[in-house]
């Protein structure tokens, strides 16, 4: 269940800061003595990467779904990554003539131009509500980045160096698209690497997302790129969705530097708790109903075991 520790939180927060979403400079929670002036209670941040191929957020599916539990008092960051194909109840979309769907569709039905969800946050808001209804998770904030913006950032920083530890296959191809080894990816290549789907792939999409995010981190802070950060800020301003204030994002950034790699734990939903039903293709169901709610309750409470990483 636990993957290797990594700097995903730092990457996501830095990308948010670099792209400079239109955030308010005020409104952060009052400091109560926690490190980085963070709040007393842990916060839960929903981080979504959408599959949109334009810069907008009016439509799209959630291609990457993660929840960050940030504990300023305990100086811990824990990340839970969700399979996009979990079959879940999607609330508040009766007008769409459905009650259930894949988890990634919760974002789609909540997007502004679909017109089904009347709560706050549109797609991110409905995704947060879906996670609450199905698993009891209470989301405090959200961050949404679309794949086109992510690809444009990679191109803007001159590409990224990636080591893929296993071959990558694509559907309808008999030979690997990529062999194991090192590559330099531009934005388009990184997008494809993140999205290839085939049962022969040893690395799950979430594993490949982690590899890409770490590569982005290394390139952004390379000597040839770090001095271009102000230029990147100007180029991508306003292209990330979040309900967080600038002070809150700054607290997360501070926390990321404080805890580093050793203070970050990355979890995935255990696949041995899931199965593919024979009544519909490409979805995941729980073998024992309630298992994931129990697991995610422990995640929210901070009581999941920190066992050695499973490589």
Secondary structure, DSSP 4 states (H G I P E B T S, - for coil): -EE----HHHHHHHHHHHHT----SS-PPPP-S-GGG--SS-EEEEEEEE--SSS--SS--EEEEEEEEEETTTTEEEEEEE-TTBEEE-TT-GGGT-SEEEHHHHHHHHSGGG----STTHHHHHHHHHHHHHH-----EEEEEEHHHHHHHHHHTT-EEEEESS-B--TT-SS-SB-SEEEEE-HHHHHHHHH---TT-SS-HHHHHHHHHHHHHHHHTSHHHHTTHHHHHHHHTT-SEE---HHHHHHHHHHHHHHTTTTEEEEE--GGGEE--SSSSS-BEESSTTHHHHHHHHHHHT-S--PPP--
